[in-house]
Amino acid sequence: MCTNYSRELHKMGMAARTAARKLALTKATHKNRCLEAMAEQLLEQQDKIQDANQEDLENGKEKGLSNAMLDRLTLSKERIEKMAKGLRTVTGLEDPCGRVESTWIRPNGLKINKVRVPIGVVGIIYEARPNVTADAAGLCLKAGNATFLRGGSEAINSNQAIVNALHKGLEDNDMPKEIVQLLPWTDREAVNQMLTMDEYIDLIIPRGGEELIRKVVQNSSIPVIKHYKGVCHILVDKDADGEKALKIIENAKCQRPGVCNAAETVLIHRSIAEEFAPKMAEMLQKNNVSLRGDDEFCKLVKTAEKADEKDWSTEYLDLTLSVKIVEHIDDAIEHIGKYGSAHSDAIVTENRNTATYFTECVDSATVYVNASTRFTDGGEFGMGAEIGVSTDRIHARGPMGLEELTSYKYIIMGNGQVRT
């Protein structure tokens, strides 16, 4: 295998730039044909993909990967069909490229149009989830972007087999296969060099755990859109509907505890804590949730463990929940600001003024009133699909759909005007 990463990455980068320029001029109907063909090839090459996946699974078992990791790595017939369905879903989404966002005319007669355009070349670094290979390539293609993909080393064979199928779909529609490129090396040095290719790659999107994302940010000379973790809060206000609050907390914590939009901390207003806290604890313990609380909560719920300082900022991704009693809504807002991750936070209240105050003061990507944090998802937001959830405060924030994979430029129409 070639280890001269710099030279090979340079070739890949130039090819990606060339492919991106062609893709930027491609009409939505043609892009949709490519996506349909790519989906068809995933199904036609299913046996090859599963053979490659089996090799990855056997290697993973030898390396001692956990059952959870092996499950994420597995590509069953149903999962391959789901990847194909995902590509076909993207064909039905509105193409944002070329859309005129706004138009105005200056006193000198210049007509200025703000037009949505592709970003260019997007690098995506992700862990052992081979389905991301097809999902990311499809979304980026529809938004007019070429992609540099670097999946987890555990899935190298699966990812390559998926990309081979995608390439066939592109070439069958007279599009360059370099629109979708996969780093063929598992060495971390190749990733480090990729992160310095700012002359070719316009944006990096890492998908994975906090450790991966921090390493990408530390080593990248390319802009990075990220979310480190999802420490999501639910505040049960003094004017909350108790039954509504229990239902929301159960869904946010218990439905899928291992995802970034699951609740990790509940804050309870002191005036209702004596009545509400034991009811909540009983409901959660029936769902096998371990509770960690402050001194006041532990007095109300004897089975709870004492929380330490680290608990308040921990993304458990498991059936564990931190609980704190607060005196005032401002105490809750201060706690969220100090320990939260700006991902998803919610308030349960029947007081409209309190709800408005909370949404104005909590500076997170998504802020909920009387709803579960589990809705932070591109599909649930009606975007059709997403490439990740951003907790940054520039360009893209929250679930990232097609529009967040584009930028804009100004097109100015004149009639001989010159500046004096």
N, C-alpha and C positions, 0 to 999 in steps of 0.2 A: 504493500500500500504506500502511496506517495506521502512523504512527510514534509515536503517543501511547501508548507501551507501558504506562505506569503505569495509565491509565484502563482499557485493554483487559485488562491482566493482572488488575486488580482484579475485573472482570466474570468472567474465566475462573476466578479463585480462588473466588469465591462460588459459581459453578456447580459447581466440583469438590467443594466442601464439601457442597453439597446432594446431589449424586450419590453421594458417599461414604456419607452417612447412609442413603440408600436401599439401597445395595449391602451395607452392614453388616447389614441385616435380611433379605437375600436368602438363601434356602436353597441348599445345594450343588447340588441337582438343577437349579435354575433357572440358576445360574451355569454349570453344565456345558452347558445348552442354548445359552446365549449363546456359549460357547467353540466349540461345534460349528457354530453359525451363522456366527460370525466366520471359522472355517476354510473353510466352504463359500463365503463371499463372496470370500475371497482367491483361490479357484480360479475362481469365476465372473467376477471382475473382473481376471483375469490379464492380458488384453490391455491394459487401461487402465494397470495397474501397470507392465507392460513398456514401454509408450509413454512413460510418465513417467520410467522409469528410463533409457530411451534418451536423453531430453533431458538428464538429469543426466550421463550418460556423455559426450555430445558437449560439454557445458560443461566437464567435467573434462579432456577432451583439450585443449581450447582453453587451459585454465589450466595445462597441463603436469603434471597429476597423474602419478605414477609408475605403472608397470604393476601393481605390487602393490596400490596404492590403487584403481586402476580395477577390479582383480579383486574386491576386497572390496566395491566399490560395485555390481557387476553382479548383476542379478536374472534368472537364467535360469529356464526353466520348472521345472527340477529344484529350484532354490532356493526358488521360490514354493511348490512342493509340500511341501518340507521345512518351511517356515514353517507351512503348514496342518497338517501332521502333528504339529508341535510343540504347536500349540494343542490338538489332539485328545489328545495324550499327557498334557497337564495335566488334562484331564477325568478321567483315571484315577487321579490322585493324591488322597490323603486330604486332605480339607478340614480344616485345623487350627482354624478359627474355631468357637468354642463349646465346644471341648474343655476339660474340667475337669482342670487340671494336678494339683491337690491339694486336699484337704478336711480341715478339722480343727474340733473343737468346743471352745470355751473353757469354763472352769468355770462361767461365768454362763449357759451354754446357747446362746450365739451360735455359729452354724454359718458358717464362713468358707470360701468357695470361690475358688480362684484359677483364672480362666477365660481362655483365649486369645481375643484379639479382634484385628481389623484395626488397622494403624497409623493409617490414615485416608487422607491424600493423599501420594503418593510422587512426587517429582520425579526424573527420570532424564535425565542429560546424557551423550550418547555421540557417538562420531565416525562416520565414513562407513561404517557397517554397517547398511543399512536393515532387515535381518532382525531386528535388536534391537528395532525398533518393535513388531513382532507378539509377539516372545518376552516382552518386558518387560510389555506391556499384558496378555497372557494370564496370566502368573504373578501380577501384582498383582491382577487381577480375581478369580482363584481365591482369593487370600488376603483378599479383601474390600476392596481399596484402589482408589481412583481414582488416575489417573496424569496427571502433567504430563510430556510428552516433549519433549526438545529434541535432535534429531539433528544430525549434522554438516551444515554449509551445502551441502556437495557433494551431499547426498542429499535436499534439500528437496522436490523434486517426487516422488521415489519414496516418501518417508515420508508425504507428504500423500495419495498414492493408496492406500497401505496403510491409513492411518487412515480414509479414506472407506469402504473395504471393511469395516473393523471396526465403524464407526458403523452401517452398514446391518445388520450382524448383531445389534448391540445393539437397535436400534430395532424390528427384526422380532420381538424378544422382550420388547417393552414395557419396555425399560431405557433410561435417559437416555444419549445419546451423550456427554455430558460426563464420563462415567466414564473416557473416554480422550480427552485433549486434547493437541494438538501445537502448540508455538509456531510460528506461521506466518512468523516473521521470522528472517533470517539474521544480523542485526546483533548484535554481541556485547553491546551495551548492553541489549538485551532480556534476555539471560541474566543480566547483572549485576543487573537489577531483579528478575528471577525469584528470585534467590538471597537477596533481602531479604523475601520474602513469607512470613515465619514465622507470620503469622496464618492462612494458608491451607494451606501445605505443611508437613508434619510431618517429612519426611526427604528428603535428597538422596542419590542414588547415582550417582556419576560412573563411566563406563566408557570407558577410553581410556588414552592415554599419561600418563607422569608429569607432564608440563607441564600438561596439561588438569586433572588431579586437583589439583595444587597451586594452580592459579588458582581452582578451585572452592572449595577449603578457605579460601583467603585472603579470598574475597569473600562467603562465605555466612554469614548469620545463622541458618541452619537447620542442625540436626545433619547431619553428613555421614558416611556409611560408605564406606570407601575402601581401596584398596591402591595404593601408589605404583608399585611394581615387584616383580618376582619374581626376586630373586637367590637361587637355590636351590642348596644344597650337597649333596654326597654324600661321606660319610666312609668310606673303606675301612680298616677296623680291622685290627689285627695278627692277629685271629682270623677274618678274612673268608675265605669260600670264593672263591678267585680267579676261577673261571669264572662264578660267580653275579654277582660284582661287575662283570665285563666286560659281561655281558648287561644288567645294570641300567643301567650308565653309557651304553652304546650306545643303549638305549631312551630314557633321560632326556635325552640331548643331541641325538640324531640323528633321532628319529622326526618331531618337529615343533619345530625349534629356535626358531621365531618366536613361541612362546606363553609365557605367564607361568609355567607350571609345568615348563618345561624346565630342566635343570641348567645352571648357569653356572660353578660351581667344584667341583673334586674335591680332597679332602684325603686324603693317603695316609700311613698310619703308617710311620714311618721304618724299623721292623724288617722290613717287607716291600717297601719302596720299590725296592730294587735289582733285585728279581725282577719285581715287578708293574708298575712304571712303564713299562719298555720294551714290555711286552705291551699295556698300555692304549694307549700312543702308537701302536703299530702298528695296532691295531684302529681307533682314531679317525682316523688319517691315511688309512686305506682308505675312510673315510666323508667325506673332505675336510674334516676338522675341523682348524683352526689352533690350536696350543697355545701358551699363555703361562704361564711358570712362575717359581717362585722360583729362587735360585741353585742349590740342591741338585737340583731337578728338571731344570734345564737341563744340569747335568753328566751326568745319567743319560740324558737325551733331547736329543741334539745339535741336532735340528731345531726344538726349541722356542725361542720368543722370550722374552726377559727381561720378566717382568711388572713393571709399575710400580704405585704405590700406588692409582691410580685403577682398575686392572683388578679389584681384589678386590671392589669395590662396583658393578661395571658389569653391567647386564642387557644382554647382547649381542644377544639375539633373533636369533642367527645361528650359523653353524657355527664358533664360537670358544669356547674353554674355558680357564679359568684353573686351574692346578694348584699345590698347595703341599704340601710334606712337613712332617709334624708329629711331634713327639717323643712326645706323650702325648694321650690323649683330651681332657684339660682344655684343651690348646692348641687343639684343633679347636673345642671348645665356645666358647672365648674368641674365636676367629676368626669363627665364625658370629654370635656376639652383637655383634661390632664391625662387621662388614661385611654381614651378611645383612639381609633385608627382612621377616623374620617370616612368610614365605609358606609354603614347603615345604622341609624338610631331611630327609636320610636318613642312616642308618648301615647298612653291610653288615658283619655280624659273626655268628659262630656262638656267641658268648659271651652267654648270657642276662643275666648281671649287667651286662655292659658295655652291652647294648642298653637295659636298664631305666634305667641311669644316664644314658644319652644322652637318652632320651625325657623324663626328669624335668628335665634341666638345659637342654635347648634349648627356648626359649620362642617357638615358631613356631605358626602356625595349624594346620599339619599336620606331623606328625613320623612318619617311616617307619622301619621295621626290615626290611631285606632286600626292598625293593620300590622301584620307580621313582617318582619325584616326579610323573610324568605322570598319576597317578591323582587328583590334586587337581582334581576336577570334580564338579558336582552329579549328572550322569548316572552317573558311575563310582561315586559314593558311594550310589547307590540312591535319590537324591532325585527322580529323574525329569527334573529340569531345575534350572537355577540362574539367578540374575540377576546373578551376579558372585562374586568371591572377596574376602572381607574379611580384611585383616590387622590390623584394629582389635582391641582387647581388651575391648570392651563390646558388649552386646546380641548382635551377630552376628560370628562368626569362622569363617574358612574358606569353603567353598562355601555360598552363600546360596540356600536353597530356600524353599518356602512358609512353613515355620515361622519362618524369619528375617525374613519380610515381615509378621509379626504381632507384637503386644505382648500384654499381659495386663491384666486388672483384677480386683479383688476384689469378689465379690458376697457380702454378709453377710445371713443369714436370722435374724431375731429373733422374739421373742414378747412384745414390750412392754418389753424391757430398757432401762434408763436407767443412765447412768454416775454413780457417787456419788464 
